[in-house]
Structure formats: C-alpha cells, structure tokens
C-alpha cells in the first residue's frame, strides 16, 4: 500500500507540482491549499506524512504544526524559504520532524521523506513500474544519469546558441539578478510583492534552481524579474554593442585628425602659413 503524503501549501503552483512529482515517485500524494482544511484532512484522512509550508496568510505553518502535534504523531516536514537558525529552531520546537529550506530538488526532498519514514517505522513508497510513470519520467528512469551519453561538442554549442538567442534564461542570469537586487537594497520578499512573482520563485531564479519552478511559469517569472530590475537577457550582446560603438567613434576621430593634418600640410605648402 502506497505511503500517503498530504501537502499543505498556500501556493497552488508549488503544491500541485509537488503532488505531481511525488505521485510519479510512487507515493499517494494529495494537495491542500487551505491550512485550516489541511488540519481537518490530517485528522480524517490520517496521512503517513505531512509536507507543511511555513508562510501562509491565515495561519502560520508553525501554528498548524503545533495543532497537528497536539493530537497526532504523523511525521511532519516543514518546507520554507525561511532558513535563519531561529526559524529552524522554531519549526523543530513546534513539533516538526525535519525542516527543508526552499528551493530544493525533488531528489533532496525524496531522500528527506525516506529518512523520516524510516525513523517513524513507516515504509518508503515502492518504486513504480515504468508504465505507471508519466512519459518524461519513464525516459528518466530508464536512462541512468551515470550512463547517459554526453552530447557532442557541436550539439552542445548549438544548444547553447539556441538558448542564448531564444531563451531569456541565459547562463548566469540568476547571479546577475541577485547582484542587481542587492545593489538596490531590495529584499526577496519586497521584490516578490512589487513584481507580483512569488518570492520563493525569485529565490529559485537567483540560485538557478529551475526544477523548482513549473515549466509553464518559468520563462514568464524570469522575464518579469529581469524587467523589474532592469537587467538585460544578453549581457554579452550589450558588451559587444559597447565595443562596436567605441570602434565607430575611434574611426570618426581618426578621420577628423587626418583631415586636419591634410589641411595644415596644404596651407604650409601654399604659403598660407609661414613658420
């Protein structure tokens, strides 16, 4: 019987993505966006594990955790972007069994889930048959990472050029966005509120943890963040443009100087200027 996992997160994009990924891994995953309803579902559905967000508008994940722990021993893993030591202490003191900061990879989450289930004497979910997995997960499971053939240099170069010309998610864009935000003295929370993108998505963008952001929202989120901070997608193009402008000005100055020198030589030869 598959392990039942209840996800409580007020961000539907994150919750649905986790539900889909965990189901693909063989768990019986369910998602709840309302923390109050989540409390009720824990009591009635009795899941084997709860994944709980911390920052929710109606009631904090810490309070939800304390309410669950008052009557239930179900393992709880808290998922949050709040990674300060004091926040971790509060989460564990509230009764959480583990504390995972966002953004994280699904492999990291899977390892934490299995560790918590072992400690609670629950069994990890069995690996599903390939035909039960979505098509893209079937391909991933059938091809181990260590034996997958590496792309040729020409193919890699072509892919890089295509990404740089058609995809705003250019290599290093996360670092540049983080630098731009920090130079303006803007926190991730304020940036998310002002550009209307989840601040946890912005953190994932800055760390270039693309697997955390749903594919359908990834390009739009990066583009919005770049526009908000005034960061160009292709810094190299701008640099080349700057070098090109410098070359043009150099040629113009050279032409002017040559013309002035020719005029002076003509004036001397014609006796207009005497030394």
Buried (B, 14 or more C-beta within 10 A) or exposed (E): EBBBBBBBBBBEBBBBBBBBBBBBBBBBBBBBBBBBEBBEBBEEEEBBBBBBBBBBEEBBBBBBBBBBBEEBEBBBBBBBBBEEEEBBEBBBEBBBBBBBBBBBEBEEBBEBBBBBBEEBEBEBBEEBEEEEBEEEBBEBBEEEEEEEEEEEEEEEEEEEEEEBEEEBBBEEBBEBBBEBBEEEEBEBBEBBEEBEBBBBBBBBBBBBBBBBBBEEBBEEBBBBBBEBBEBEBBEEEEEEEEEEEEEEEEEEEEEEEEEEEEEEEEEEEEEEEEE
